[in-house]
Amino acid sequence: MKRTFNYTGRRKIGRKDVSIALRQETAVWVFDAELHLAEHNFPRNAEVWVEAHRQNLWMQWSWGTVSALRSPADRRLLEFDVPDGVLFRVRVVQPAGLEHHKLLGEADGISFVKAGEADDRRRHLLVPVPDALDQQLWKLDFESDPPRLLVNKDAKPSWKEMARSPHFIALVYPEVLRRMLARALLEEEGWTEDDEEGGWSADWVRFAKNLGGLGPVPALDLKTDRENWIEEAVSAFCRRLELRSTWDRTCDEEGRR
């Protein structure tokens, strides 16, 4: 059963407090979750819920209470044909009573590691996700939080190989960066310095800043200056990855085959 929550006054649970590991059992993916909630001082009887989501696919599990975490027996990801792009969230909510399901704390955008792989705790900016796109090869999904890069699941030789190819990276990723920064800096509320630690837009602005050679992000009311800053970031990205040189080298190698 899907639960709805009241979001007033929620606290942020750090990603360091949540670990998700996936393993495969007879062709079905199963997850394990390790939660550390004690330091957040939630009520001991507050309910804990774990969710998995990707685009319009969604599953939810009751995980007991803060003082008595209880891993459910069935943790199979039956709604997901492949685990690529699946993210997890943890929600702590008010127990039964006047404000039942009031959201007390949340951790979202939690990536998983597969059993046997190292967990480097990094949050990936963009994870390609297979999707039915007919004749379209890729699409940015801004309905998801964080946004996803959808890749045509029927592309040859495979959607993963296409997404990793030098041609795809050279042609697609600069435009992805441009659109993500435009959404973060020019649309909706617009990123400000106060957002430095919050959400996917802050992650993308931070990524652009770290490319080097850029000045500070112009003020929110300087739209043209922000547009120019975005273009400078895209150019810096292309230089960092040497995209034209990589393209030329790949074409030369293919011509010699």
BALOBA-1460 file (C-alpha; in Angstrom, 3 decimals):
// residues 257
<rec num="1" residu="m" x="0.000" y="0.000" z="0.000"/>
<rec num="2" residu="k" x="1.327" y="3.424" z="-0.928"/>
<rec num="3" residu="r" x="1.756" y="5.819" z="2.003"/>
<rec num="4" residu="t" x="1.530" y="9.587" z="1.642"/>
<rec num="5" residu="f" x="3.451" y="11.873" z="3.983"/>
<rec num="6" residu="n" x="3.168" y="15.367" z="5.413"/>
<rec num="7" residu="y" x="6.471" y="17.105" z="4.556"/>
<rec num="8" residu="t" x="6.315" y="19.934" z="7.127"/>
<rec num="9" residu="g" x="9.419" y="20.299" z="9.328"/>
<rec num="10" residu="r" x="11.397" y="17.343" z="7.985"/>
<rec num="11" residu="r" x="15.080" y="16.823" z="8.815"/>
<rec num="12" residu="k" x="17.684" y="15.729" z="6.323"/>
<rec num="13" residu="i" x="19.251" y="12.317" z="6.953"/>
<rec num="14" residu="g" x="22.823" y="12.165" z="5.662"/>
<rec num="15" residu="r" x="23.684" y="9.732" z="2.897"/>
<rec num="16" residu="k" x="26.475" y="8.439" z="5.140"/>
<rec num="17" residu="d" x="23.742" y="7.044" z="7.399"/>
<rec num="18" residu="v" x="22.285" y="4.785" z="4.708"/>
<rec num="19" residu="s" x="23.962" y="1.898" z="2.866"/>
<rec num="20" residu="i" x="22.170" y="-0.097" z="0.177"/>
<rec num="21" residu="a" x="23.622" y="-3.305" z="-1.308"/>
<rec num="22" residu="l" x="22.121" y="-5.334" z="-4.164"/>
<rec num="23" residu="r" x="22.550" y="-9.021" z="-4.859"/>
<rec num="24" residu="q" x="20.972" y="-11.361" z="-7.346"/>
<rec num="25" residu="e" x="18.918" y="-14.389" z="-6.354"/>
<rec num="26" residu="t" x="17.681" y="-16.641" z="-9.163"/>
<rec num="27" residu="a" x="17.545" y="-13.803" z="-11.708"/>
<rec num="28" residu="v" x="15.800" y="-11.426" z="-9.270"/>
<rec num="29" residu="w" x="17.556" y="-8.490" z="-7.601"/>
<rec num="30" residu="v" x="17.278" y="-8.252" z="-3.823"/>
<rec num="31" residu="f" x="18.540" y="-5.404" z="-1.659"/>
<rec num="32" residu="d" x="19.855" y="-5.081" z="1.885"/>
<rec num="33" residu="a" x="19.798" y="-1.791" z="3.785"/>
<rec num="34" residu="e" x="21.896" y="-0.658" z="6.713"/>
<rec num="35" residu="l" x="20.477" y="2.397" z="8.506"/>
<rec num="36" residu="h" x="22.061" y="4.576" z="11.206"/>
<rec num="37" residu="l" x="19.411" y="6.863" z="12.681"/>
<rec num="38" residu="a" x="20.316" y="7.161" z="16.365"/>
<rec num="39" residu="e" x="22.123" y="10.508" z="16.157"/>
<rec num="40" residu="h" x="19.107" y="12.271" z="14.628"/>
<rec num="41" residu="n" x="17.071" y="12.082" z="17.874"/>
<rec num="42" residu="f" x="13.865" y="10.954" z="16.224"/>
<rec num="43" residu="p" x="11.109" y="9.607" z="18.483"/>
<rec num="44" residu="r" x="11.905" y="6.001" z="19.321"/>
<rec num="45" residu="n" x="8.541" y="4.824" z="17.995"/>
<rec num="46" residu="a" x="8.739" y="6.796" z="14.724"/>
<rec num="47" residu="e" x="8.058" y="4.609" z="11.699"/>
<rec num="48" residu="v" x="10.781" y="3.939" z="9.123"/>
<rec num="49" residu="w" x="10.074" y="3.365" z="5.445"/>
<rec num="50" residu="v" x="12.463" y="2.452" z="2.628"/>
<rec num="51" residu="e" x="11.582" y="3.129" z="-1.008"/>
<rec num="52" residu="a" x="13.108" y="2.267" z="-4.378"/>
<rec num="53" residu="h" x="12.270" y="4.354" z="-7.431"/>
<rec num="54" residu="r" x="13.174" y="4.947" z="-11.055"/>
<rec num="55" residu="q" x="11.065" y="7.195" z="-13.266"/>
<rec num="56" residu="n" x="7.460" y="6.037" z="-12.780"/>
<rec num="57" residu="l" x="8.443" y="2.750" z="-11.110"/>
<rec num="58" residu="w" x="8.208" y="2.683" z="-7.331"/>
<rec num="59" residu="m" x="8.265" y="0.222" z="-4.428"/>
<rec num="60" residu="q" x="8.022" y="0.743" z="-0.668"/>
<rec num="61" residu="w" x="8.790" y="-1.315" z="2.442"/>
<rec num="62" residu="s" x="7.999" y="-0.807" z="6.109"/>
<rec num="63" residu="w" x="11.266" y="-1.003" z="8.087"/>
<rec num="64" residu="g" x="9.967" y="-1.062" z="11.657"/>
<rec num="65" residu="t" x="10.652" y="1.842" z="14.008"/>
<rec num="66" residu="v" x="13.685" y="3.942" z="14.920"/>
<rec num="67" residu="s" x="14.300" y="1.902" z="18.096"/>
<rec num="68" residu="a" x="13.424" y="-1.439" z="16.490"/>
<rec num="69" residu="l" x="14.504" y="-1.485" z="12.861"/>
<rec num="70" residu="r" x="13.058" y="-4.535" z="11.134"/>
<rec num="71" residu="s" x="14.192" y="-5.676" z="7.718"/>
<rec num="72" residu="p" x="11.206" y="-7.200" z="5.838"/>
<rec num="73" residu="a" x="11.596" y="-10.735" z="4.584"/>
<rec num="74" residu="d" x="10.719" y="-9.867" z="0.978"/>
<rec num="75" residu="r" x="13.078" y="-7.212" z="-0.402"/>
<rec num="76" residu="r" x="12.926" y="-8.210" z="-4.058"/>
<rec num="77" residu="l" x="12.941" y="-5.424" z="-6.633"/>
<rec num="78" residu="l" x="10.178" y="-7.006" z="-8.667"/>
<rec num="79" residu="e" x="9.091" y="-3.785" z="-10.379"/>
<rec num="80" residu="f" x="12.520" y="-3.260" z="-11.974"/>
<rec num="81" residu="d" x="13.697" y="-5.380" z="-14.892"/>
<rec num="82" residu="v" x="17.283" y="-4.162" z="-14.395"/>
<rec num="83" residu="p" x="18.747" y="-2.308" z="-11.406"/>
<rec num="84" residu="d" x="20.429" y="0.404" z="-13.501"/>
<rec num="85" residu="g" x="19.290" y="3.844" z="-12.395"/>
<rec num="86" residu="v" x="17.342" y="2.659" z="-9.343"/>
<rec num="87" residu="l" x="17.668" y="5.037" z="-6.399"/>
<rec num="88" residu="f" x="16.552" y="4.609" z="-2.803"/>
<rec num="89" residu="r" x="15.119" y="6.891" z="-0.156"/>
<rec num="90" residu="v" x="14.590" y="6.462" z="3.562"/>
<rec num="91" residu="r" x="11.775" y="8.228" z="5.368"/>
<rec num="92" residu="v" x="11.129" y="8.532" z="9.098"/>
<rec num="93" residu="v" x="7.529" y="9.466" z="9.909"/>
<rec num="94" residu="q" x="5.391" y="10.211" z="12.917"/>
<rec num="95" residu="p" x="3.765" y="7.051" z="14.351"/>
<rec num="96" residu="a" x="0.029" y="6.482" z="14.685"/>
<rec num="97" residu="g" x="-1.772" y="9.391" z="16.298"/>
<rec num="98" residu="l" x="-2.821" y="12.960" z="15.491"/>
<rec num="99" residu="e" x="-0.013" y="13.583" z="12.981"/>
<rec num="100" residu="h" x="0.413" y="10.054" z="11.660"/>
<rec num="101" residu="h" x="2.757" y="9.949" z="8.651"/>
<rec num="102" residu="k" x="4.096" y="13.474" z="9.235"/>
<rec num="103" residu="l" x="7.571" y="13.325" z="7.678"/>
<rec num="104" residu="l" x="10.236" y="13.786" z="10.344"/>
<rec num="105" residu="g" x="13.349" y="13.009" z="8.290"/>
<rec num="106" residu="e" x="14.393" y="11.879" z="4.841"/>
<rec num="107" residu="a" x="17.392" y="10.726" z="2.827"/>
<rec num="108" residu="d" x="16.850" y="10.641" z="-0.935"/>
<rec num="109" residu="g" x="18.862" y="9.887" z="-4.053"/>
<rec num="110" residu="i" x="20.690" y="6.993" z="-2.396"/>
<rec num="111" residu="s" x="22.708" y="4.909" z="-4.833"/>
<rec num="112" residu="f" x="23.362" y="1.219" z="-4.304"/>
<rec num="113" residu="v" x="26.433" y="-0.948" z="-4.593"/>
<rec num="114" residu="k" x="26.344" y="-4.491" z="-5.888"/>
<rec num="115" residu="a" x="27.484" y="-7.226" z="-3.541"/>
<rec num="116" residu="g" x="31.250" y="-7.637" z="-3.710"/>
<rec num="117" residu="e" x="31.875" y="-4.151" z="-5.107"/>
<rec num="118" residu="a" x="33.527" y="-1.329" z="-3.161"/>
<rec num="119" residu="d" x="31.327" y="1.493" z="-1.882"/>
<rec num="120" residu="d" x="33.146" y="4.755" z="-2.586"/>
<rec num="121" residu="r" x="30.229" y="6.807" z="-1.206"/>
<rec num="122" residu="r" x="30.236" y="9.105" z="-4.193"/>
<rec num="123" residu="r" x="26.921" y="10.375" z="-5.489"/>
<rec num="124" residu="h" x="26.784" y="9.998" z="-9.257"/>
<rec num="125" residu="l" x="25.686" y="13.087" z="-11.147"/>
<rec num="126" residu="l" x="23.930" y="11.173" z="-13.893"/>
<rec num="127" residu="v" x="23.252" y="7.473" z="-14.341"/>
<rec num="128" residu="p" x="22.062" y="6.346" z="-17.800"/>
<rec num="129" residu="v" x="18.790" y="4.442" z="-17.557"/>
<rec num="130" residu="p" x="17.303" y="2.206" z="-20.282"/>
<rec num="131" residu="d" x="13.880" y="3.224" z="-21.520"/>
<rec num="132" residu="a" x="11.537" y="2.662" z="-24.475"/>
<rec num="133" residu="l" x="12.144" y="5.746" z="-26.643"/>
<rec num="134" residu="d" x="11.049" y="4.499" z="-30.076"/>
<rec num="135" residu="q" x="13.367" y="6.284" z="-32.569"/>
<rec num="136" residu="q" x="14.780" y="8.723" z="-30.016"/>
<rec num="137" residu="l" x="18.233" y="7.714" z="-28.784"/>
<rec num="138" residu="w" x="18.300" y="9.686" z="-25.543"/>
<rec num="139" residu="k" x="16.228" y="12.013" z="-23.429"/>
<rec num="140" residu="l" x="16.623" y="13.961" z="-20.205"/>
<rec num="141" residu="d" x="13.885" y="13.143" z="-17.709"/>
<rec num="142" residu="f" x="13.288" y="16.171" z="-15.504"/>
<rec num="143" residu="e" x="10.212" y="14.596" z="-13.943"/>
<rec num="144" residu="s" x="12.536" y="12.468" z="-11.846"/>
<rec num="145" residu="d" x="14.410" y="13.812" z="-8.827"/>
<rec num="146" residu="p" x="17.279" y="13.874" z="-9.523"/>
<rec num="147" residu="p" x="16.884" y="14.090" z="-13.312"/>
<rec num="148" residu="r" x="17.828" y="10.996" z="-15.316"/>
<rec num="149" residu="l" x="19.462" y="10.410" z="-18.662"/>
<rec num="150" residu="l" x="17.199" y="7.992" z="-20.510"/>
<rec num="151" residu="v" x="18.844" y="5.881" z="-23.212"/>
<rec num="152" residu="n" x="16.998" y="3.857" z="-25.828"/>
<rec num="153" residu="k" x="16.925" y="0.313" z="-24.464"/>
<rec num="154" residu="d" x="16.732" y="-1.171" z="-27.974"/>
<rec num="155" residu="a" x="19.815" y="0.601" z="-29.355"/>
<rec num="156" residu="k" x="22.557" y="-1.611" z="-30.799"/>
<rec num="157" residu="p" x="24.907" y="-3.183" z="-29.952"/>
<rec num="158" residu="s" x="23.363" y="-2.453" z="-26.524"/>
<rec num="159" residu="w" x="22.149" y="0.639" z="-24.729"/>
<rec num="160" residu="k" x="25.071" y="0.418" z="-22.292"/>
<rec num="161" residu="e" x="27.647" y="0.242" z="-25.071"/>
<rec num="162" residu="m" x="26.046" y="3.166" z="-26.860"/>
<rec num="163" residu="a" x="26.017" y="5.293" z="-23.700"/>
<rec num="164" residu="r" x="29.707" y="4.549" z="-23.121"/>
<rec num="165" residu="s" x="30.843" y="5.107" z="-26.699"/>
<rec num="166" residu="p" x="33.127" y="8.086" z="-27.502"/>
<rec num="167" residu="h" x="30.655" y="9.305" z="-30.110"/>
<rec num="168" residu="f" x="27.760" y="9.365" z="-27.653"/>
<rec num="169" residu="i" x="29.835" y="11.084" z="-24.973"/>
<rec num="170" residu="a" x="31.133" y="13.711" z="-27.411"/>
<rec num="171" residu="l" x="27.738" y="14.532" z="-28.898"/>
<rec num="172" residu="v" x="25.407" y="14.086" z="-25.925"/>
<rec num="173" residu="y" x="27.150" y="15.001" z="-22.699"/>
<rec num="174" residu="p" x="27.963" y="18.649" z="-23.493"/>
<rec num="175" residu="e" x="24.291" y="19.184" z="-24.278"/>
<rec num="176" residu="v" x="23.296" y="17.348" z="-21.095"/>
<rec num="177" residu="l" x="25.533" y="19.666" z="-19.068"/>
<rec num="178" residu="r" x="24.077" y="22.715" z="-20.840"/>
<rec num="179" residu="r" x="20.489" y="21.666" z="-20.125"/>
<rec num="180" residu="m" x="21.148" y="20.684" z="-16.515"/>
<rec num="181" residu="l" x="22.846" y="23.999" z="-15.763"/>
<rec num="182" residu="a" x="20.107" y="25.900" z="-17.587"/>
<rec num="183" residu="r" x="17.478" y="24.169" z="-15.473"/>
<rec num="184" residu="a" x="19.475" y="24.853" z="-12.301"/>
<rec num="185" residu="l" x="20.410" y="28.466" z="-13.008"/>
<rec num="186" residu="l" x="17.766" y="29.898" z="-15.349"/>
<rec num="187" residu="e" x="14.491" y="28.137" z="-14.571"/>
<rec num="188" residu="e" x="12.267" y="27.613" z="-11.560"/>
<rec num="189" residu="e" x="13.668" y="29.391" z="-8.489"/>
<rec num="190" residu="g" x="17.224" y="29.494" z="-9.801"/>
<rec num="191" residu="w" x="20.328" y="28.373" z="-7.900"/>
<rec num="192" residu="t" x="21.855" y="30.771" z="-5.361"/>
<rec num="193" residu="e" x="24.872" y="30.559" z="-3.071"/>
<rec num="194" residu="d" x="22.504" y="29.511" z="-0.278"/>
<rec num="195" residu="d" x="21.849" y="26.287" z="-2.211"/>
<rec num="196" residu="e" x="25.505" y="25.205" z="-2.203"/>
<rec num="197" residu="e" x="24.835" y="22.029" z="-0.200"/>
<rec num="198" residu="g" x="21.383" y="21.109" z="-1.368"/>
<rec num="199" residu="g" x="19.946" y="18.953" z="-4.124"/>
<rec num="200" residu="w" x="20.934" y="17.980" z="-7.632"/>
<rec num="201" residu="s" x="21.167" y="21.558" z="-8.926"/>
<rec num="202" residu="a" x="23.890" y="22.314" z="-6.372"/>
<rec num="203" residu="d" x="25.738" y="19.159" z="-7.451"/>
<rec num="204" residu="w" x="25.772" y="20.270" z="-11.089"/>
<rec num="205" residu="v" x="26.818" y="23.831" z="-10.309"/>
<rec num="206" residu="r" x="29.598" y="22.489" z="-8.085"/>
<rec num="207" residu="f" x="30.697" y="20.155" z="-10.880"/>
<rec num="208" residu="a" x="30.855" y="23.073" z="-13.318"/>
<rec num="209" residu="k" x="32.829" y="25.204" z="-10.870"/>
<rec num="210" residu="n" x="35.387" y="22.420" z="-10.479"/>
<rec num="211" residu="l" x="36.060" y="22.356" z="-14.227"/>
<rec num="212" residu="g" x="38.321" y="25.350" z="-13.706"/>
<rec num="213" residu="g" x="38.666" y="28.698" z="-15.448"/>
<rec num="214" residu="l" x="35.199" y="29.936" z="-14.497"/>
<rec num="215" residu="g" x="34.421" y="32.957" z="-12.408"/>
<rec num="216" residu="p" x="31.742" y="32.959" z="-9.720"/>
<rec num="217" residu="v" x="28.157" y="32.266" z="-10.751"/>
<rec num="218" residu="p" x="26.505" y="35.595" z="-11.623"/>
<rec num="219" residu="a" x="23.658" y="36.892" z="-9.495"/>
<rec num="220" residu="l" x="20.181" y="35.458" z="-9.988"/>
<rec num="221" residu="d" x="18.853" y="38.581" z="-11.736"/>
<rec num="222" residu="l" x="21.686" y="38.624" z="-14.329"/>
<rec num="223" residu="k" x="20.157" y="36.117" z="-16.752"/>
<rec num="224" residu="t" x="22.402" y="36.913" z="-19.737"/>
<rec num="225" residu="d" x="25.517" y="36.650" z="-17.572"/>
<rec num="226" residu="r" x="24.319" y="33.284" z="-16.282"/>
<rec num="227" residu="e" x="23.721" y="32.095" z="-19.848"/>
<rec num="228" residu="n" x="27.277" y="33.086" z="-20.754"/>
<rec num="229" residu="w" x="28.597" y="31.341" z="-17.635"/>
<rec num="230" residu="i" x="26.824" y="28.146" z="-18.704"/>
<rec num="231" residu="e" x="28.409" y="28.283" z="-22.158"/>
<rec num="232" residu="e" x="31.837" y="28.809" z="-20.590"/>
<rec num="233" residu="a" x="31.216" y="25.752" z="-18.402"/>
<rec num="234" residu="v" x="30.308" y="23.634" z="-21.444"/>
<rec num="235" residu="s" x="33.477" y="24.770" z="-23.238"/>
<rec num="236" residu="a" x="35.559" y="23.957" z="-20.151"/>
<rec num="237" residu="f" x="33.953" y="20.505" z="-20.003"/>
<rec num="238" residu="c" x="34.801" y="19.813" z="-23.648"/>
<rec num="239" residu="r" x="38.386" y="20.924" z="-23.084"/>
<rec num="240" residu="r" x="38.719" y="18.807" z="-19.954"/>
<rec num="241" residu="l" x="37.617" y="15.657" z="-21.809"/>
<rec num="242" residu="e" x="39.363" y="16.667" z="-25.066"/>
<rec num="243" residu="l" x="36.211" y="15.692" z="-26.903"/>
<rec num="244" residu="r" x="37.192" y="16.780" z="-30.408"/>
<rec num="245" residu="s" x="40.574" y="15.080" z="-30.128"/>
<rec num="246" residu="t" x="38.896" y="11.915" z="-28.850"/>
<rec num="247" residu="w" x="36.393" y="12.071" z="-31.710"/>
<rec num="248" residu="d" x="39.161" y="12.478" z="-34.295"/>
<rec num="249" residu="r" x="41.196" y="9.649" z="-32.812"/>
<rec num="250" residu="t" x="38.175" y="7.329" z="-32.791"/>
<rec num="251" residu="c" x="37.372" y="8.171" z="-36.418"/>
<rec num="252" residu="d" x="40.982" y="7.498" z="-37.435"/>
<rec num="253" residu="e" x="40.948" y="4.132" z="-35.661"/>
<rec num="254" residu="e" x="37.662" y="3.136" z="-37.307"/>
<rec num="255" residu="g" x="39.004" y="4.207" z="-40.715"/>
<rec num="256" residu="r" x="41.969" y="1.859" z="-40.340"/>
<rec num="257" residu="r" x="39.796" y="-1.185" z="-39.664"/>
